[in-house]
Amino acid sequence: MRRTLFLIPHEIAGIPFFGVGWLLAGLVLYILVRLAWAAVRPARVGSEFATDDARTATPGYVLMHEGGLWAFLGLIIIFVLPRLELANLDGDPVGLPIRGYGMFLMLAAISSVSLAAWRAQRAGLGSDVIFRLAPWTFIGGLLGARTFYVIQYFNDFLRPTWVETITAMAAMTQGGLVVYGGFIGGFLASAWVVTRHRQPLWKLGDVIVPCIFVGLFFGRLGCLMNGCCYGGACEPNPLSVQFPPSSNVYVDQLLSGTLIGLTAQPVVDENTPDATAATEGKQLRQNKAWTVKSVEPGSLADQAGIAPGQTLSFILDSGFVNLAPSEIPAEDALPGLAVIRDGELVARISPDELPPRANPVWATQIISSAMAAVMFVVLLVLERILHASGRHKDGILMLCGFIAYALLRIVLEWVRVDEAGQFGTSLSISQWVSLVVIIICVIALAMRFRTTPPVANEN
């Protein structure tokens, strides 16, 4: 996990990098060089860079046509980027983070869209159809991913008023997106646009769906960098991973006592308003009470005098946060752990005393990424086989791709722990959706194979 790939410093040689500083000076220098070049090396009429109007070579013409973009960039540098910087515990900016998750999402979008455009060109549809479709697919995918998450964790968004509830649901900057919802939302948005413009939906689906697995390959690596979508606890093995402090899995293991060497069972009072949240492991998990079942000899829990049968609460101790150096962001300041029994402090463990890594969990992000690469290759091979056998029909590859992802998601949910069983079963909501997707796609495949292509007129 590496949530922040690197941090662009707030200052270099005592001068801010953002705002009125180095980056703005670089933009001004570029503008001056651009105008000077236009004045010294005018474009000749008839060249590939000129139009029929000789004024395209003048600095005034360049300023008129590019000045709006320069002004827009300047406003972003001065007003927007400084607000995106991280601050230390004193509230002073320390730099702009380049996130690993965002970097891999960008790679996912660029690679999948570029490959889809290339495949569309080869299929005779033209690459422009993909570039026109991509924004709608992105918007639909984003809304679908958020909607799926809100439905799945609806109780976590309930507030005293409807306005506050809707605001909480719309606050995507606080996190909360589900890949499955993104696929569904993106597909519905794409289908609407394609149908509206009377483009071949089945054929376009065959072009696009294999490329989705390329995006999934990079996207799941982004999840690994972010420390989300992790699997359940396991013994150390080649498919396990240990996350650092401040990761979600580290905090979850800390607040359940696992990380300090004990096993415990949560005590959930169904009459309390946060019972659902406690059961699902979401917000307010620090309020959970645990009944200790066993304590590992020589562990931190054993050293603190914790014994089986005790009922404890584990709380992140922010008192140690103030010891963090001022040059790091506040989000990197690590808390300690306070152990409470019957309202009294049993133990107070500093970050330095806590383990440097979480206990091993299944590396579902790496597994998912690797399986996405395999699925991509399988779909390409299947495409070749269908064409070679003469049994190719538009839409078959798309439906097989949907089934492949649904099967992959069913398997992955068995080693993930972030979704509870639904409808009185051990199956998560994603597994239920996968089963529905498989049934619908199998029926659609049978219908596609039963239809016969129109016979060409031999006249």
Secondary structure, DSSP 8 states (H G I E B T S, - for coil): --SEEEEEESEETTEESSSSSHHHHHHHHHHHHHHHHHHHS---TTSTT--S-GGGGSHHHHHHHHHHHHHHHHHIIIIIGGGGSEE-TTS-EEEEEEEHHHHHHHHHHHHHHHHHHHHHHHTTS-THHHHHHHHHHHHHHHHHHHHHHHHHTGGGG--SSHHHHHHHHH-GGG----HHHHHHHHHHHHHHHHHHTT--HHHHHHHHHHHHHHHHHHHHHHHHHHT-S-B-B--S-TTEE---TTSHHHHHHHHTTGGGTEEEEEE--TTSTTHHHHHHT-TTGGG-EEEEEEE-TTSHHHHTT--TT-EEEEEEEGGGGGGS-TTS-GGG---EEEEEETTEEEEEE-TTTS-SS---EE-HHHHHHHHHHHHHHHHHHHHHHHHHHT---TTHHHHHHHHHHHHHHHHHHTTB-SS-B-TTSS-BHHHHHHHHHHHHHHHHHHHHHHS--------
